[in-house]
Amino acid sequence: MHYMLHTQRKWLSMRSKPKGAKYRNLYVWRETIWYGRTVGGRRFRHDTKHPDTPEGWKEAVLYRDKYEAARGSRGQAPTWARCPLSQHW
């Protein structure tokens, strides 16, 4: 959907975030795409500097993946089926 928001003499275009798990931790704020996550109760936010366009979302996904690789993010949490202890139960 496409909405218009009137703020202080300016109409801002508001698009909905693309659906899918590959866009996790990404959101739009002030016309750019931001990456945010919570670790140990602290919230970390970073501006990807990419606009809210289809191409911008693709670039923001690449930014997030590089950022998580550089910071050593653990990625997805393991499930019980992948846990070594599940073999013994």
Distance bins in CASP14 RR format, pairs under 12 A and 6 or more apart:
PFRMAT RR
TARGET T0000
AUTHOR 0000-0000-0000
RMODE 2
METHOD distances of the structure
MODEL  1
1 13 0 0 0 0 0 1 0 0 0 0 0
1 14 0 0 0 0 1 0 0 0 0 0 0
1 15 1 0 0 1 0 0 0 0 0 0 0
1 16 1 0 1 0 0 0 0 0 0 0 0
1 17 0 0 0 0 0 1 0 0 0 0 0
2 11 0 0 0 0 0 1 0 0 0 0 0
2 12 0 0 0 0 0 1 0 0 0 0 0
2 13 1 0 0 1 0 0 0 0 0 0 0
2 14 1 0 0 1 0 0 0 0 0 0 0
2 15 1 0 0 1 0 0 0 0 0 0 0
2 16 0 0 0 0 1 0 0 0 0 0 0
2 52 0 0 0 0 0 1 0 0 0 0 0
3 11 0 0 0 0 0 1 0 0 0 0 0
3 12 0 0 0 0 1 0 0 0 0 0 0
3 13 1 0 0 1 0 0 0 0 0 0 0
3 14 1 0 1 0 0 0 0 0 0 0 0
3 15 0 0 0 0 1 0 0 0 0 0 0
3 16 0 0 0 0 1 0 0 0 0 0 0
3 28 0 0 0 0 0 1 0 0 0 0 0
4 10 0 0 0 0 0 1 0 0 0 0 0
4 11 1 0 1 0 0 0 0 0 0 0 0
4 12 1 0 0 1 0 0 0 0 0 0 0
4 13 1 0 0 1 0 0 0 0 0 0 0
4 14 1 0 0 1 0 0 0 0 0 0 0
4 15 0 0 0 0 0 1 0 0 0 0 0
5 11 1 0 0 1 0 0 0 0 0 0 0
5 12 1 0 1 0 0 0 0 0 0 0 0
5 13 0 0 0 0 1 0 0 0 0 0 0
5 14 1 0 1 0 0 0 0 0 0 0 0
5 15 0 0 0 0 0 1 0 0 0 0 0
5 28 0 0 0 0 0 1 0 0 0 0 0
5 31 0 0 0 0 0 1 0 0 0 0 0
6 12 0 0 0 0 1 0 0 0 0 0 0
6 13 0 0 0 0 0 1 0 0 0 0 0
6 14 0 0 0 0 0 1 0 0 0 0 0
7 13 0 0 0 0 0 1 0 0 0 0 0
7 14 0 0 0 0 0 1 0 0 0 0 0
7 30 0 0 0 0 0 1 0 0 0 0 0
7 31 0 0 0 0 0 1 0 0 0 0 0
10 30 0 0 0 0 0 1 0 0 0 0 0
10 31 0 0 0 0 0 1 0 0 0 0 0
11 31 0 0 0 0 0 1 0 0 0 0 0
12 28 0 0 0 0 0 1 0 0 0 0 0
12 29 0 0 0 0 0 1 0 0 0 0 0
12 30 0 0 0 0 1 0 0 0 0 0 0
12 31 1 0 0 1 0 0 0 0 0 0 0
12 52 0 0 0 0 1 0 0 0 0 0 0
13 28 0 0 0 0 0 1 0 0 0 0 0
13 31 0 0 0 0 1 0 0 0 0 0 0
13 51 0 0 0 0 0 1 0 0 0 0 0
13 52 1 0 0 1 0 0 0 0 0 0 0
13 53 0 0 0 0 0 1 0 0 0 0 0
14 28 1 0 0 1 0 0 0 0 0 0 0
14 29 0 0 0 0 0 1 0 0 0 0 0
14 30 0 0 0 0 0 1 0 0 0 0 0
14 31 0 0 0 0 1 0 0 0 0 0 0
14 52 0 0 0 0 1 0 0 0 0 0 0
15 27 0 0 0 0 0 1 0 0 0 0 0
15 28 1 0 0 1 0 0 0 0 0 0 0
15 31 0 0 0 0 0 1 0 0 0 0 0
15 33 0 0 0 0 0 1 0 0 0 0 0
15 51 0 0 0 0 0 1 0 0 0 0 0
15 52 1 0 1 0 0 0 0 0 0 0 0
15 53 0 0 0 0 1 0 0 0 0 0 0
15 54 0 0 0 0 1 0 0 0 0 0 0
15 56 0 0 0 0 0 1 0 0 0 0 0
15 57 0 0 0 0 1 0 0 0 0 0 0
16 23 0 0 0 0 0 1 0 0 0 0 0
16 27 0 0 0 0 0 1 0 0 0 0 0
16 28 0 0 0 0 1 0 0 0 0 0 0
16 52 0 0 0 0 0 1 0 0 0 0 0
16 57 0 0 0 0 0 1 0 0 0 0 0
17 23 1 0 0 1 0 0 0 0 0 0 0
17 24 0 0 0 0 0 1 0 0 0 0 0
17 25 0 0 0 0 0 1 0 0 0 0 0
17 26 1 0 0 1 0 0 0 0 0 0 0
17 27 1 0 0 1 0 0 0 0 0 0 0
17 28 1 0 0 1 0 0 0 0 0 0 0
17 29 0 0 0 0 0 1 0 0 0 0 0
17 33 0 0 0 0 1 0 0 0 0 0 0
17 34 0 0 0 0 0 1 0 0 0 0 0
17 52 0 0 0 0 1 0 0 0 0 0 0
17 54 0 0 0 0 0 1 0 0 0 0 0
17 56 0 0 0 0 0 1 0 0 0 0 0
17 57 0 0 0 0 1 0 0 0 0 0 0
17 60 0 0 0 0 0 1 0 0 0 0 0
17 61 0 0 0 0 0 1 0 0 0 0 0
18 24 0 0 0 0 0 1 0 0 0 0 0
18 26 0 0 0 0 1 0 0 0 0 0 0
18 27 0 0 0 0 0 1 0 0 0 0 0
18 28 0 0 0 0 0 1 0 0 0 0 0
18 33 0 0 0 0 0 1 0 0 0 0 0
18 52 0 0 0 0 0 1 0 0 0 0 0
18 53 0 0 0 0 0 1 0 0 0 0 0
18 54 1 0 0 1 0 0 0 0 0 0 0
18 55 0 0 0 0 0 1 0 0 0 0 0
18 56 0 0 0 0 0 1 0 0 0 0 0
18 57 1 0 1 0 0 0 0 0 0 0 0
18 58 0 0 0 0 1 0 0 0 0 0 0
18 60 0 0 0 0 0 1 0 0 0 0 0
18 61 0 0 0 0 1 0 0 0 0 0 0
19 26 0 0 0 0 0 1 0 0 0 0 0
19 57 0 0 0 0 0 1 0 0 0 0 0
20 26 0 0 0 0 0 1 0 0 0 0 0
20 57 0 0 0 0 0 1 0 0 0 0 0
20 61 0 0 0 0 0 1 0 0 0 0 0
21 61 0 0 0 0 0 1 0 0 0 0 0
21 75 0 0 0 0 0 1 0 0 0 0 0
21 76 0 0 0 0 1 0 0 0 0 0 0
22 57 0 0 0 0 1 0 0 0 0 0 0
22 58 0 0 0 0 1 0 0 0 0 0 0
22 60 0 0 0 0 0 1 0 0 0 0 0
22 61 1 0 1 0 0 0 0 0 0 0 0
22 62 0 0 0 0 0 1 0 0 0 0 0
22 64 0 0 0 0 1 0 0 0 0 0 0
22 65 0 0 0 0 1 0 0 0 0 0 0
23 33 0 0 0 0 1 0 0 0 0 0 0
23 34 0 0 0 0 0 1 0 0 0 0 0
23 35 0 0 0 0 0 1 0 0 0 0 0
23 36 0 0 0 0 0 1 0 0 0 0 0
23 48 0 0 0 0 0 1 0 0 0 0 0
23 54 0 0 0 0 0 1 0 0 0 0 0
23 56 0 0 0 0 0 1 0 0 0 0 0
23 57 1 0 0 1 0 0 0 0 0 0 0
23 58 0 0 0 0 0 1 0 0 0 0 0
23 60 0 0 0 0 1 0 0 0 0 0 0
23 61 1 0 0 1 0 0 0 0 0 0 0
23 62 0 0 0 0 0 1 0 0 0 0 0
23 63 0 0 0 0 0 1 0 0 0 0 0
23 64 0 0 0 0 1 0 0 0 0 0 0
23 65 0 0 0 0 0 1 0 0 0 0 0
24 35 0 0 0 0 1 0 0 0 0 0 0
24 36 0 0 0 0 1 0 0 0 0 0 0
24 37 0 0 0 0 1 0 0 0 0 0 0
24 60 0 0 0 0 0 1 0 0 0 0 0
24 61 0 0 0 0 1 0 0 0 0 0 0
24 64 0 0 0 0 1 0 0 0 0 0 0
24 65 0 0 0 0 0 1 0 0 0 0 0
24 68 0 0 0 0 0 1 0 0 0 0 0
24 73 0 0 0 0 0 1 0 0 0 0 0
24 75 0 0 0 0 1 0 0 0 0 0 0
24 76 0 0 0 0 1 0 0 0 0 0 0
25 33 0 0 0 0 0 1 0 0 0 0 0
25 34 0 0 0 0 1 0 0 0 0 0 0
25 35 1 0 1 0 0 0 0 0 0 0 0
25 36 1 0 1 0 0 0 0 0 0 0 0
25 37 1 0 1 0 0 0 0 0 0 0 0
25 38 0 0 0 0 1 0 0 0 0 0 0
25 39 0 0 0 0 0 1 0 0 0 0 0
25 43 0 0 0 0 0 1 0 0 0 0 0
25 44 0 0 0 0 1 0 0 0 0 0 0
25 45 0 0 0 0 1 0 0 0 0 0 0
25 46 0 0 0 0 1 0 0 0 0 0 0
25 48 0 0 0 0 0 1 0 0 0 0 0
25 60 0 0 0 0 1 0 0 0 0 0 0
25 61 0 0 0 0 0 1 0 0 0 0 0
25 63 0 0 0 0 0 1 0 0 0 0 0
25 64 1 0 0 1 0 0 0 0 0 0 0
25 65 0 0 0 0 0 1 0 0 0 0 0
25 67 0 0 0 0 1 0 0 0 0 0 0
25 68 0 0 0 0 1 0 0 0 0 0 0
25 73 0 0 0 0 1 0 0 0 0 0 0
25 75 0 0 0 0 0 1 0 0 0 0 0
26 32 0 0 0 0 0 1 0 0 0 0 0
26 33 1 0 1 0 0 0 0 0 0 0 0
26 34 1 0 0 1 0 0 0 0 0 0 0
26 35 1 0 1 0 0 0 0 0 0 0 0
26 36 1 0 0 1 0 0 0 0 0 0 0
26 37 0 0 0 0 0 1 0 0 0 0 0
26 45 0 0 0 0 0 1 0 0 0 0 0
26 46 0 0 0 0 0 1 0 0 0 0 0
26 47 0 0 0 0 0 1 0 0 0 0 0
26 48 1 0 0 1 0 0 0 0 0 0 0
26 50 0 0 0 0 1 0 0 0 0 0 0
26 52 0 0 0 0 0 1 0 0 0 0 0
26 56 0 0 0 0 0 1 0 0 0 0 0
26 57 1 0 0 1 0 0 0 0 0 0 0
26 58 0 0 0 0 0 1 0 0 0 0 0
26 59 0 0 0 0 0 1 0 0 0 0 0
26 60 1 0 1 0 0 0 0 0 0 0 0
26 61 1 0 0 1 0 0 0 0 0 0 0
26 62 0 0 0 0 0 1 0 0 0 0 0
26 63 0 0 0 0 1 0 0 0 0 0 0
26 64 1 0 0 1 0 0 0 0 0 0 0
26 65 0 0 0 0 0 1 0 0 0 0 0
26 67 0 0 0 0 0 1 0 0 0 0 0
26 68 0 0 0 0 0 1 0 0 0 0 0
27 33 1 0 0 1 0 0 0 0 0 0 0
27 34 1 0 1 0 0 0 0 0 0 0 0
27 35 0 0 0 0 1 0 0 0 0 0 0
27 36 1 0 0 1 0 0 0 0 0 0 0
27 37 0 0 0 0 0 1 0 0 0 0 0
27 45 0 0 0 0 1 0 0 0 0 0 0
27 46 0 0 0 0 0 1 0 0 0 0 0
27 47 0 0 0 0 0 1 0 0 0 0 0
27 48 0 0 0 0 0 1 0 0 0 0 0
27 52 0 0 0 0 1 0 0 0 0 0 0
27 57 0 0 0 0 0 1 0 0 0 0 0
27 60 0 0 0 0 1 0 0 0 0 0 0
27 64 0 0 0 0 0 1 0 0 0 0 0
28 34 1 0 0 1 0 0 0 0 0 0 0
28 35 0 0 0 0 0 1 0 0 0 0 0
28 36 0 0 0 0 0 1 0 0 0 0 0
28 47 0 0 0 0 0 1 0 0 0 0 0
28 48 0 0 0 0 0 1 0 0 0 0 0
28 50 0 0 0 0 0 1 0 0 0 0 0
28 51 0 0 0 0 1 0 0 0 0 0 0
28 52 1 0 1 0 0 0 0 0 0 0 0
28 53 0 0 0 0 0 1 0 0 0 0 0
28 56 0 0 0 0 0 1 0 0 0 0 0
28 57 0 0 0 0 1 0 0 0 0 0 0
28 60 0 0 0 0 1 0 0 0 0 0 0
29 35 0 0 0 0 0 1 0 0 0 0 0
29 36 0 0 0 0 1 0 0 0 0 0 0
29 45 0 0 0 0 1 0 0 0 0 0 0
29 46 0 0 0 0 0 1 0 0 0 0 0
29 47 0 0 0 0 1 0 0 0 0 0 0
29 48 0 0 0 0 0 1 0 0 0 0 0
29 52 0 0 0 0 1 0 0 0 0 0 0
29 60 0 0 0 0 0 1 0 0 0 0 0
30 45 0 0 0 0 0 1 0 0 0 0 0
30 47 0 0 0 0 1 0 0 0 0 0 0
30 49 0 0 0 0 0 1 0 0 0 0 0
30 51 0 0 0 0 0 1 0 0 0 0 0
30 52 0 0 0 0 1 0 0 0 0 0 0
31 47 0 0 0 0 0 1 0 0 0 0 0
31 49 0 0 0 0 0 1 0 0 0 0 0
31 50 0 0 0 0 0 1 0 0 0 0 0
31 51 1 0 0 1 0 0 0 0 0 0 0
31 52 1 0 0 1 0 0 0 0 0 0 0
31 53 0 0 0 0 0 1 0 0 0 0 0
31 56 0 0 0 0 0 1 0 0 0 0 0
32 45 0 0 0 0 0 1 0 0 0 0 0
32 46 0 0 0 0 0 1 0 0 0 0 0
32 47 1 0 1 0 0 0 0 0 0 0 0
32 48 1 0 0 1 0 0 0 0 0 0 0
32 49 1 0 0 1 0 0 0 0 0 0 0
32 50 1 0 0 1 0 0 0 0 0 0 0
32 51 1 0 0 1 0 0 0 0 0 0 0
32 52 1 0 0 1 0 0 0 0 0 0 0
32 53 0 0 0 0 0 1 0 0 0 0 0
32 56 0 0 0 0 1 0 0 0 0 0 0
32 57 0 0 0 0 0 1 0 0 0 0 0
32 59 0 0 0 0 0 1 0 0 0 0 0
32 60 0 0 0 0 1 0 0 0 0 0 0
32 63 0 0 0 0 0 1 0 0 0 0 0
33 45 0 0 0 0 0 1 0 0 0 0 0
33 46 0 0 0 0 0 1 0 0 0 0 0
33 47 0 0 0 0 1 0 0 0 0 0 0
33 48 1 0 1 0 0 0 0 0 0 0 0
33 49 0 0 0 0 1 0 0 0 0 0 0
33 50 1 0 1 0 0 0 0 0 0 0 0
33 51 1 0 0 1 0 0 0 0 0 0 0
33 52 1 0 0 1 0 0 0 0 0 0 0
33 53 0 0 0 0 1 0 0 0 0 0 0
33 54 0 0 0 0 0 1 0 0 0 0 0
33 55 0 0 0 0 0 1 0 0 0 0 0
33 56 1 0 0 1 0 0 0 0 0 0 0
33 57 1 0 0 1 0 0 0 0 0 0 0
33 58 0 0 0 0 0 1 0 0 0 0 0
33 59 0 0 0 0 1 0 0 0 0 0 0
33 60 1 0 1 0 0 0 0 0 0 0 0
33 61 0 0 0 0 1 0 0 0 0 0 0
33 62 0 0 0 0 0 1 0 0 0 0 0
33 63 0 0 0 0 1 0 0 0 0 0 0
33 64 0 0 0 0 1 0 0 0 0 0 0
34 43 0 0 0 0 0 1 0 0 0 0 0
34 44 0 0 0 0 0 1 0 0 0 0 0
34 45 1 0 1 0 0 0 0 0 0 0 0
34 46 1 0 0 1 0 0 0 0 0 0 0
34 47 1 0 1 0 0 0 0 0 0 0 0
34 48 1 0 0 1 0 0 0 0 0 0 0
34 49 0 0 0 0 1 0 0 0 0 0 0
34 50 0 0 0 0 1 0 0 0 0 0 0
34 51 0 0 0 0 0 1 0 0 0 0 0
34 52 0 0 0 0 0 1 0 0 0 0 0
34 57 0 0 0 0 0 1 0 0 0 0 0
34 60 0 0 0 0 1 0 0 0 0 0 0
34 63 0 0 0 0 0 1 0 0 0 0 0
34 64 0 0 0 0 1 0 0 0 0 0 0
34 67 0 0 0 0 0 1 0 0 0 0 0
35 43 0 0 0 0 0 1 0 0 0 0 0
35 44 0 0 0 0 1 0 0 0 0 0 0
35 45 1 0 0 1 0 0 0 0 0 0 0
35 46 1 0 1 0 0 0 0 0 0 0 0
35 47 0 0 0 0 1 0 0 0 0 0 0
35 48 1 0 1 0 0 0 0 0 0 0 0
35 49 0 0 0 0 0 1 0 0 0 0 0
35 50 0 0 0 0 0 1 0 0 0 0 0
35 57 0 0 0 0 0 1 0 0 0 0 0
35 59 0 0 0 0 0 1 0 0 0 0 0
35 60 1 0 0 1 0 0 0 0 0 0 0
35 61 0 0 0 0 1 0 0 0 0 0 0
35 62 0 0 0 0 0 1 0 0 0 0 0
35 63 1 0 0 1 0 0 0 0 0 0 0
35 64 1 0 1 0 0 0 0 0 0 0 0
35 65 0 0 0 0 0 1 0 0 0 0 0
35 66 0 0 0 0 0 1 0 0 0 0 0
35 67 1 0 0 1 0 0 0 0 0 0 0
35 68 0 0 0 0 1 0 0 0 0 0 0
35 71 0 0 0 0 0 1 0 0 0 0 0
35 73 0 0 0 0 0 1 0 0 0 0 0
36 42 0 0 0 0 0 1 0 0 0 0 0
36 43 1 0 0 1 0 0 0 0 0 0 0
36 44 1 0 1 0 0 0 0 0 0 0 0
36 45 1 0 1 0 0 0 0 0 0 0 0
36 46 1 0 0 1 0 0 0 0 0 0 0
36 47 0 0 0 0 0 1 0 0 0 0 0
36 48 0 0 0 0 1 0 0 0 0 0 0
36 60 0 0 0 0 0 1 0 0 0 0 0
36 63 0 0 0 0 0 1 0 0 0 0 0
36 64 0 0 0 0 1 0 0 0 0 0 0
36 67 0 0 0 0 1 0 0 0 0 0 0
36 68 0 0 0 0 0 1 0 0 0 0 0
36 71 0 0 0 0 0 1 0 0 0 0 0
36 73 0 0 0 0 0 1 0 0 0 0 0
37 43 1 0 0 1 0 0 0 0 0 0 0
37 44 1 0 1 0 0 0 0 0 0 0 0
37 45 0 0 0 0 1 0 0 0 0 0 0
37 46 0 0 0 0 1 0 0 0 0 0 0
37 64 0 0 0 0 1 0 0 0 0 0 0
37 67 0 0 0 0 1 0 0 0 0 0 0
37 68 0 0 0 0 1 0 0 0 0 0 0
37 71 0 0 0 0 1 0 0 0 0 0 0
37 72 0 0 0 0 0 1 0 0 0 0 0
37 73 1 0 0 1 0 0 0 0 0 0 0
37 74 0 0 0 0 0 1 0 0 0 0 0
37 75 0 0 0 0 0 1 0 0 0 0 0
38 44 1 0 0 1 0 0 0 0 0 0 0
38 45 0 0 0 0 1 0 0 0 0 0 0
38 73 0 0 0 0 0 1 0 0 0 0 0
39 45 0 0 0 0 0 1 0 0 0 0 0
39 68 0 0 0 0 0 1 0 0 0 0 0
39 71 0 0 0 0 1 0 0 0 0 0 0
39 72 0 0 0 0 0 1 0 0 0 0 0
39 73 0 0 0 0 1 0 0 0 0 0 0
39 74 0 0 0 0 1 0 0 0 0 0 0
39 75 0 0 0 0 0 1 0 0 0 0 0
44 64 0 0 0 0 0 1 0 0 0 0 0
44 67 0 0 0 0 1 0 0 0 0 0 0
44 68 0 0 0 0 0 1 0 0 0 0 0
44 71 0 0 0 0 1 0 0 0 0 0 0
44 73 0 0 0 0 0 1 0 0 0 0 0
45 64 0 0 0 0 0 1 0 0 0 0 0
45 67 0 0 0 0 0 1 0 0 0 0 0
46 60 0 0 0 0 0 1 0 0 0 0 0
46 63 0 0 0 0 1 0 0 0 0 0 0
46 64 0 0 0 0 1 0 0 0 0 0 0
46 66 0 0 0 0 0 1 0 0 0 0 0
46 67 1 0 0 1 0 0 0 0 0 0 0
46 68 0 0 0 0 0 1 0 0 0 0 0
46 70 0 0 0 0 0 1 0 0 0 0 0
46 71 0 0 0 0 0 1 0 0 0 0 0
47 60 0 0 0 0 1 0 0 0 0 0 0
47 63 0 0 0 0 1 0 0 0 0 0 0
47 64 0 0 0 0 0 1 0 0 0 0 0
47 67 0 0 0 0 0 1 0 0 0 0 0
48 56 0 0 0 0 1 0 0 0 0 0 0
48 57 0 0 0 0 1 0 0 0 0 0 0
48 58 0 0 0 0 0 1 0 0 0 0 0
48 59 1 0 0 1 0 0 0 0 0 0 0
48 60 1 0 1 0 0 0 0 0 0 0 0
48 61 0 0 0 0 1 0 0 0 0 0 0
48 62 0 0 0 0 1 0 0 0 0 0 0
48 63 1 0 1 0 0 0 0 0 0 0 0
48 64 1 0 0 1 0 0 0 0 0 0 0
48 65 0 0 0 0 0 1 0 0 0 0 0
48 66 0 0 0 0 0 1 0 0 0 0 0
48 67 0 0 0 0 1 0 0 0 0 0 0
49 56 0 0 0 0 1 0 0 0 0 0 0
49 59 0 0 0 0 1 0 0 0 0 0 0
49 60 0 0 0 0 1 0 0 0 0 0 0
49 63 0 0 0 0 1 0 0 0 0 0 0
50 56 1 0 1 0 0 0 0 0 0 0 0
50 57 1 0 0 1 0 0 0 0 0 0 0
50 58 0 0 0 0 1 0 0 0 0 0 0
50 59 1 0 1 0 0 0 0 0 0 0 0
50 60 1 0 1 0 0 0 0 0 0 0 0
50 61 0 0 0 0 1 0 0 0 0 0 0
50 62 0 0 0 0 1 0 0 0 0 0 0
50 63 1 0 0 1 0 0 0 0 0 0 0
50 64 0 0 0 0 0 1 0 0 0 0 0
51 57 0 0 0 0 1 0 0 0 0 0 0
51 58 0 0 0 0 0 1 0 0 0 0 0
51 59 0 0 0 0 1 0 0 0 0 0 0
51 60 0 0 0 0 1 0 0 0 0 0 0
52 59 0 0 0 0 0 1 0 0 0 0 0
52 60 0 0 0 0 1 0 0 0 0 0 0
53 59 0 0 0 0 1 0 0 0 0 0 0
53 60 0 0 0 0 0 1 0 0 0 0 0
54 60 0 0 0 0 0 1 0 0 0 0 0
54 61 0 0 0 0 0 1 0 0 0 0 0
55 61 0 0 0 0 0 1 0 0 0 0 0
55 62 0 0 0 0 0 1 0 0 0 0 0
56 62 0 0 0 0 1 0 0 0 0 0 0
56 63 0 0 0 0 1 0 0 0 0 0 0
56 64 0 0 0 0 0 1 0 0 0 0 0
57 63 0 0 0 0 0 1 0 0 0 0 0
57 64 0 0 0 0 0 1 0 0 0 0 0
58 64 0 0 0 0 0 1 0 0 0 0 0
58 65 0 0 0 0 0 1 0 0 0 0 0
59 65 0 0 0 0 0 1 0 0 0 0 0
59 66 0 0 0 0 0 1 0 0 0 0 0
60 66 0 0 0 0 0 1 0 0 0 0 0
60 67 0 0 0 0 0 1 0 0 0 0 0
61 67 0 0 0 0 0 1 0 0 0 0 0
61 68 0 0 0 0 0 1 0 0 0 0 0
62 68 0 0 0 0 0 1 0 0 0 0 0
62 69 0 0 0 0 0 1 0 0 0 0 0
63 69 0 0 0 0 0 1 0 0 0 0 0
63 70 0 0 0 0 0 1 0 0 0 0 0
64 70 0 0 0 0 0 1 0 0 0 0 0
64 71 0 0 0 0 0 1 0 0 0 0 0
64 73 0 0 0 0 1 0 0 0 0 0 0
64 75 0 0 0 0 0 1 0 0 0 0 0
65 71 0 0 0 0 0 1 0 0 0 0 0
65 72 0 0 0 0 0 1 0 0 0 0 0
65 73 0 0 0 0 1 0 0 0 0 0 0
65 75 0 0 0 0 0 1 0 0 0 0 0
66 72 0 0 0 0 0 1 0 0 0 0 0
66 73 0 0 0 0 0 1 0 0 0 0 0
67 73 0 0 0 0 1 0 0 0 0 0 0
68 74 0 0 0 0 1 0 0 0 0 0 0
68 75 1 0 0 1 0 0 0 0 0 0 0
68 76 0 0 0 0 0 1 0 0 0 0 0
69 75 0 0 0 0 1 0 0 0 0 0 0
76 82 0 0 0 0 1 0 0 0 0 0 0
77 83 0 0 0 0 0 1 0 0 0 0 0
78 84 0 0 0 0 1 0 0 0 0 0 0
78 85 0 0 0 0 0 1 0 0 0 0 0
78 86 0 0 0 0 1 0 0 0 0 0 0
79 86 0 0 0 0 1 0 0 0 0 0 0
80 86 1 0 1 0 0 0 0 0 0 0 0
80 87 0 0 0 0 0 1 0 0 0 0 0
80 89 0 0 0 0 1 0 0 0 0 0 0
81 87 0 0 0 0 0 1 0 0 0 0 0
81 89 0 0 0 0 0 1 0 0 0 0 0
83 89 0 0 0 0 1 0 0 0 0 0 0
END
